[in-house]
Amino acid sequence: MAATLSHDVSGPQSTDAPAVVLLGSLGSDRSIWDAQVRDLARDHTVITADHRGHGGSEVIPGPCTIADLARDLLSLTDALGVDRFHVAGLSLGGALAQWLAVHEPTRVRSATLLCTAAKFGESSGWVERAAAVRGGGTAAVADAVVARWITPARAEQDPALVDALREMIVTTSDEGYAAACDALSVWDGRADLGRITCPTLVVAGDEDSSTPPDVVRELAAGIPGAEFVTLSPAAHVPTVEMPGRVTEVLRSHLTAAGSG
């Protein structure tokens, strides 16, 4: 059963405006794309959506898979009457973008994969994090997560941003967060990377400890013709840490990909 996703549609909503779907990281809501939406909505139909159990989206108890989360998004685009779209995904959202590019190639015009991986470390780490959140809530992991989202220098310079990101995590549904950890624990898209045929941009942050540049580079190496870019200085969530640069590389990729 697909979850009902809380979402926004911004920009011109006509057949002439290409659609762009923006998908966020574990523990985030769609506001992490606000800076990119402001720019892209000038000439794109921009769809931002919270994952199930995140932000304002429906919580469905129990484990789920990346395929389940991606199908939630497809149900939303179907309901909006959007058949083809560019997709940009950050971290967890990047896993969804990979799945969509592999399994729905006629619908995905291009993919932008930011600070993500075809496999996120060992399964046991995600199982343990899911258990920690189910036992102690998202507050149990919030400080450690925020420390990976932005660089130490930025955290020191901008404590208000740290507070806002932490609030985003602690207000995420405990079960929604844990279920997404379950999905990441069994995600392994490495064997399917060669099936991604759409124009693909892969983006790493030079100080990202969650998906280090070498891991992200391996993702790019497995996708035929993928472009690889490293942002600096940036950690795991560059959409808020260096929003202007992310917007620049994303817009450049969308322009090169064309209407597809």
N, C-alpha and C positions, 0 to 999 in steps of 0.2 A: 504494500500500500504506500503510495506516494504521500509525502508530507506536504502540507500547505505552507509555502514559503512567504515570509514577509519580504517585500521588495519595493523598489522604486523604479519608475521608468522616466527617464529625463531626455530632453532634446526633441528634435523633430520626429514625429511618429508618422512617417510616410514611407511609401515603397522606395522612394529615391534615397532615403537616408540609411546607410548600412547599420545593422544592429551589432552592438558590442555587449557581451555579457562579462561582468566582473565578479569574480568569486574569491572570497577571503580565506584567511588562515583559521586554524583551530583556535577557538576562544575569542574570535573577533566578531564584530558585526559589520554591516556594509558601509558604515561611516569611514572605515579606513581607506575607502576609495574616493572620498569627497573631493579632494584636490583634482584627481584625474577626471571625475565626472564633470566638474565645472568647465574643463577645457574640451573634453571630447563631445559634450552635449551640444556644442556649437554646430556640429555637422554630422553627428551620429545619434541613433536611438540607443541610449545607454541603459542597460538593465543591471541593477545591482540587487543581489538577493542574499539573505542570511541563510546559512545552512540549517537543516532541521535541528531543533534544540538550541539554536543560537539566535541572539537578537530577539526579534518578534515572531520567529517562525515556530511552527507546531513542534511539540516534543512528542516523539514516539518512543516509548520505553523499550529497552533491550538493545542488543548489538545490531549494528548495521554494517554495510560494506560500502566501498567507494562507488560501486555500481548503483547501490540504493540511493546514495546522495546525488549521483549524476542523474538518475531517473527522476528524482524530485525536481531538478532543474529543467529537464525536458518537459515534464508535466506543466511547469510554469510557462515555458516558451510556447508550448502548444496552446495553452489558455490565452496567451497574449497574441496568438496568431503569427508568431515569429518562426519562420521555417529555417532560415539560414542565418548564421551569426558568426562573428569573430568572438573568441573566448580568451580571456586573460585570467589566470588563476595564480594565487599566491599560496605557497606551502600546501595545505590541505586542498585548497582550491586548484592548485596546479595538478594534483593527482586527478581531480575530477576532469580538468581540461584534457589531460592525457587520455583518460578513459573515453571521453566524448570524441576526441580526434581519432581514436582507434575504432570505436564501435559505431559511431555516427558520422562517417567521413563525408557523406553528402550534405550534412547540415553545418559542418564546421568550416568556415572560410579560412581562418587562420587561428593559430594558437600562440599565446604568450605565456611562458612558464616561468614564474618568478620564485626564487628561493624555495625550490621544491626538489623532488627526487622521484625516481622510479621505485625506490624502496627506502623507507625511512628507518635505517638502523635495524636493531634486533627487535623481534616481536615482543620479547619479554619486557622491554622498557615501557611499551605502550600498555601492556596488560597491567603492569605495576602502577602506571599513572592512572589508568581507569579505576583501579581498586582504590587508590589514594583519594580520588575525587568522589567516588561513591561513598567512601567512608568519612571524609572530612570536608567535602565541598570543594568548589573551585578555588576558594581562598587558600587552600592547602598548597596550591601550586602557583598561585598568581605571581608572587614576587620573583620566583625563579624563571617563570615564563617571560615576564616583562624584561628581565635582565638579558634575555636572548633576543628580544625584539628590536632593541635599539642599542647603539654602541654606548660604552661607558661614558665617553666624552659628551655625547648628546644628552644622556640621562642627567649628568651633572649640570649641564647648561640649562636644561628645561624640565625642572621637577613637575611642572604642571602637566606636561605631556606624559610623564611617568604615571602620575596619579590618574589621568584620564584612561590610559591603557590598562592600568590595574583594575579600574572600575569596570571597564569593558569585560574583563575576564571574570571578575567575581559576580557580575550580574548575568553571566551565561548560565543556563540551566545545568545543574550538576549532571543530570542524566544525559542531556544533550552533549555535553563535553565528553563524558565517559564513553558514550556510544560512538562518537567520532574517533576516540582513541582505539576502540575496538576495531573500527574500520581500518585505521592506519596499521594496526598490528598484523593484519592479514593482507595488506596491499603489497603487491609485487608486480609492477608493470614492465619489468626489464625485458621480458621475452617479446613484448608487443611493440617496443619502440620503433622497430623497422617498419611497422605498419602505418605509422603516422606520415601522411603524404602532403598535408596542407603546409603552407608557409609557416615556419615555427621560429619564434624568438625565445631564447633561453637566457635568463638573467640571474646573476649571482651577486651577493653582497660580500665584499672583501673581508668583513669581520663577522660573518654569519657562522656561529658555532653550531646551529641546528642543522643546516644544510650547507656545509663548507663549499667553497668554490670548486674544489676538486670533485666533489660529489655531483655538483650541478653540471660541471663540465662533462662528466661521464654521461649524464642524461642527454646533453646536446650531441655528444659523439654518437649516440645510438640512434638519433633521428636523422634521416637523410636530408641533407641540405640545411640543417638548422643553423641559425646564427647565434653566437654566444657573446654576451656582454657582461663585464664585471663592473659593478658600481662601487664607488669609494668616496668617502667612508660610509659604509652601510652594514647593518646587521641583518636580521631576519625579516623585518617589515619595512622595506624602503619606501613603500607608498606613503608613509607618514614621516619617515626620517629624512628623505630627500625627494619630496613629492614632485618638484619641478623636473628633476632628471628622469624620474620614472615616467612622467607624462611625456617627456621629450622622446624617449626611446620607444614608448608604446605607440605614440602618434606616428613616428617614423616608420615603424613596422606596419601599422595599419595602412599607411599610404602606399608603401611598397607592395603590400598584399593586394591592394585594390579591392574591387568588388568580388573577385574570386569566383 
